[in-house]
Amino acid sequence: MATGTIVVTVHRPLRDMTLKPEDEARLETLASHVVSNDGDEPWTQDDLMEHLDPDVRAVITSWGSPKLDQEALAAAPNLEIVAHAAGSVRPYVDESAWDSGVRVTHAADVIAEAVAEYTIGAILLALRGFIGHQETLRAGAWKQSSGGSNVGGLLAERRVGVVAASMVGRRVIPLLRAFTPDVVLYDPFVDEQEAADLGVQLADLDTLMRTSDVVTLHAPILPATHHMIGRRELDLMKPGALFVNCARAWLVDQDALLDVLTAGRIEAVLDVFDDEPLPADSPFRDLPNAILTPHIAGFTLETRARQMGRMVDEIARHISGKPLRHEISREQAERMA
């Protein structure tokens, strides 16, 4: 017989996008009481506190949810599991949760699949010059059959440098290797054996930046990764190389990137920016050698529809005593985006 309370902090509009009706019905069978945020706005910290008590066994969070800080955790002393129906859990769960034996799981792997597909698509689109060709046709012209830079490039003949074997990076690597065997990786947490298992060569960051035809970033937000790609690193890139960032703007000195792109030395696909939404007068919008998207790498209809359902699965597995499929340790959380 189901016991205890499950608290769903996710506000109704987001819940409608990320939770299928059948999964919501299944959630109701996993506890004697389910408390949900049925409002149009995320709960405040005070709202959360009003719904926490010793009967709470599980909490589901997502984007915009209030943080389960030490005070909140103390208000739910029998909390067993936090299921985060989004990516990085660090802004939403205090590290003391792990000290208290609370299990933490998340849907980052669901989102990682979408980001990995976006990355491959972005690289292919950029190398083949899709955007430029579309503009040529819309202007009433036709291809440059005599050749030139608009002809495009073949990924099979390119070296791709992957910065970080993160959850996304590990999904990107096998997709890349379907096109090219020449994939190099920079990740200080990966040793030679693990790199061999991934099918990549390890390289230091400078070597990766200097020798790669395509550089794609997948590192997390950490103090050590702030502006890990600056003017010096960008200047190492080959003329005409492609730079892809669908991870975090935190990783890149945006002023340096703008300067290098304005000079026309490299091309880029950018999905993340320091200021979001990107201001209408941002100089990035005027760059002919940059493809810009509005932070949508992880968003697909299928991805969103699976996020909370995957967390309902995790709560069900926890209740039945089965191993969780997406549980993360405190150490893993500290290294995640």
Sequence and secondary structure as in RCSB ss.txt:
>XXXX:A:sequence
MATGTIVVTVHRPLRDMTLKPEDEARLETLASHVVSNDGDEPWTQDDLMEHLDPDVRAVITSWGSPKLDQEALAA
APNLEIVAHAAGSVRPYVDESAWDSGVRVTHAADVIAEAVAEYTIGAILLALRGFIGHQETLRAGAWKQSSGGSN
VGGLLAERRVGVVAASMVGRRVIPLLRAFTPDVVLYDPFVDEQEAADLGVQLADLDTLMRTSDVVTLHAPILPAT
HHMIGRRELDLMKPGALFVNCARAWLVDQDALLDVLTAGRIEAVLDVFDDEPLPADSPFRDLPNAILTPHIAGFT
LETRARQMGRMVDEIARHISGKPLRHEISREQAERMA
>XXXX:A:secstr
   SEEEE S HHHHHHH  HHHHHHHHTTSSEEEE  SSS   HHHHHHT  TTEEEEEE TT   B HHHHHH
 TT  EEEESSS  TTTB THHHHTT EEEE HHHHHHHHHHHHHHHHHHHHHTHHHHHHHHHTT    TT SGG
G   GGG  EEEE  SHHHHHHHHHHHTT S EEEE TT  HHHHHHHT EE  HHHHHHH SEEEE     GGG
TT B HHHHHHS TT EEEE S GGGB HHHHHHHHHTTS EEEE   SSSS  TT GGGG TTEEE  S TT  
HHHHHHHHHHHHHHHHHHHHT   SSB  HHHHHT  
